[in-house]
Amino acid sequence: MTEKMQALDSNRILAIDPGEKRIGIAISDLSGAIANPLMVIQHVSRETNAQKIVDLIGKYSVKRIVMGVSLDEEGKPNLSGRHAIRLAQAINEKINIPLDFWDEQGTTSKARASRIAMGVSRKKRRGHLDEIAATLILQSYLDVHQDRDDK
């Protein structure tokens, strides 16, 4: 692998949209500018889920994690947000990698709206939106941090 390619690898970011039944996973391109849906992990247990995510981190040479967290009206993690924080802690116990929390407010409804805008039939829209929500979380994160990097 060339030095230039290794430098590009260092910008890959993985986003996690944790849910009760499924965990949406998205990943950035090598430059860390564009978010792409990766997969959905079926919830088993916090430890099992954390290990699956750690395996993905190794497989894709991820350098940073963005964890979607649900917040209440006061900006504090709600029950779902606290579950996300505990999942992040389980991941950090297995691998030392930078992890940022990101407000996931509205990502599921935005994911649903994007499917409608793309003309996806009502029947096909019934499926899970987890990886699309993770992609929206990641793209939001990338856009904000790209703006900061440009200044």
C-alpha positions in Angstrom: 0.0 0.0 0.0 1.4 3.4 -0.9 1.9 6.2 1.6 -0.9 8.2 0.0 -3.4 5.4 0.3 -2.4 4.8 3.9 -3.0 8.5 4.6 -6.5 8.2 3.0 -7.3 5.2 5.2 -6.8 7.3 8.4 -10.0 9.3 7.6 -12.6 6.5 7.6 -15.4 7.0 10.1 -18.1 4.5 11.2 -21.5 5.7 12.4 -23.8 3.7 14.7 -27.5 4.2 15.0 -28.4 2.0 18.0 -31.9 0.7 18.4 -33.7 -1.8 20.5 -34.0 -4.4 17.8 -31.4 -3.3 15.2 -28.3 -1.3 14.9 -27.7 0.7 11.8 -24.2 1.0 10.6 -22.8 3.5 8.1 -19.3 4.2 6.9 -17.5 7.1 5.3 -15.5 6.9 2.1 -11.7 6.8 2.5 -11.5 10.6 2.5 -14.0 11.0 5.3 -16.3 13.2 3.2 -19.2 11.0 2.1 -21.4 8.7 4.2 -22.6 5.4 2.9 -24.9 2.8 4.4 -23.0 -0.3 5.4 -25.3 -2.8 7.2 -27.7 -3.6 10.0 -26.8 -5.6 13.0 -29.6 -7.5 14.7 -29.5 -6.8 18.5 -28.3 -9.8 20.5 -26.6 -8.4 23.6 -24.5 -5.3 24.4 -21.3 -7.4 24.5 -22.1 -9.3 21.3 -23.1 -6.1 19.5 -19.9 -4.4 20.7 -17.8 -7.2 19.4 -19.5 -7.2 16.0 -18.8 -3.4 15.7 -15.2 -3.9 16.8 -14.8 -6.5 14.1 -16.1 -4.0 11.5 -13.7 -1.3 12.8 -10.8 -3.7 12.1 -12.1 -4.9 8.8 -12.6 -1.4 7.4 -9.6 0.3 9.2 -11.9 2.8 10.9 -10.2 5.6 12.8 -13.2 7.2 14.5 -16.7 6.2 15.6 -19.8 8.5 15.7 -22.5 7.1 18.0 -26.0 8.5 17.5 -27.6 9.4 20.9 -31.2 10.3 21.5 -31.7 13.4 23.7 -34.6 14.7 25.7 -36.0 18.2 25.6 -33.2 19.4 28.0 -30.5 18.0 25.7 -29.7 15.1 28.1 -29.6 11.5 26.9 -33.0 9.8 27.3 -33.4 6.1 27.9 -32.5 5.2 24.4 -29.5 7.6 24.5 -28.3 6.0 27.7 -28.4 2.6 26.0 -26.2 4.1 23.2 -23.7 5.4 25.7 -23.4 2.0 27.4 -22.9 0.4 24.0 -20.1 3.0 23.3 -18.5 2.1 26.7 -18.6 -1.6 25.8 -16.9 -0.8 22.4 -14.2 1.3 24.2 -13.5 -1.6 26.5 -12.6 -3.7 23.5 -10.8 -1.1 21.4 -9.2 2.3 22.0 -10.5 4.5 19.2 -11.9 8.1 19.3 -15.7 8.1 19.7 -18.0 11.1 19.3 -21.6 11.2 20.4 -24.0 12.9 17.9 -27.6 13.9 18.3 -29.7 11.6 16.3 -32.9 13.6 16.5 -35.1 13.3 13.5 -32.9 10.9 11.5 -35.5 8.1 11.3 -38.2 10.5 10.0 -35.6 12.0 7.6 -34.8 8.5 6.4 -38.4 7.8 5.8 -38.9 11.0 3.9 -35.9 10.3 1.7 -37.4 6.9 0.8 -40.6 8.6 -0.1 -38.7 11.2 -2.2 -36.9 8.4 -4.0 -40.3 7.0 -5.0 -39.9 3.8 -2.9 -43.3 2.1 -2.7 -45.2 2.1 0.5 -44.8 -1.7 0.8 -41.0 -1.5 0.5 -40.8 1.5 2.9 -42.1 -0.7 5.7 -38.6 -2.2 6.1 -36.1 -1.0 8.6 -34.5 2.4 8.1 -31.6 1.8 10.5 -28.7 2.0 8.0 -30.2 5.0 6.3 -30.6 6.7 9.7 -26.9 5.9 10.5 -25.9 7.4 7.1 -27.8 10.6 7.9 -26.1 10.8 11.3 -22.7 10.3 9.7 -23.3 12.8 6.9 -24.4 15.4 9.3 -21.3 14.8 11.4 -19.1 14.9 8.3 -20.7 18.1 7.0 -20.2 20.0 10.3 -16.6 18.8 10.7 -15.8 19.6 7.0 -17.1 23.1 7.6 -14.7 23.5 10.6 -11.8 22.1 8.6 -12.4 24.5 5.8 -12.1 27.6 8.1 
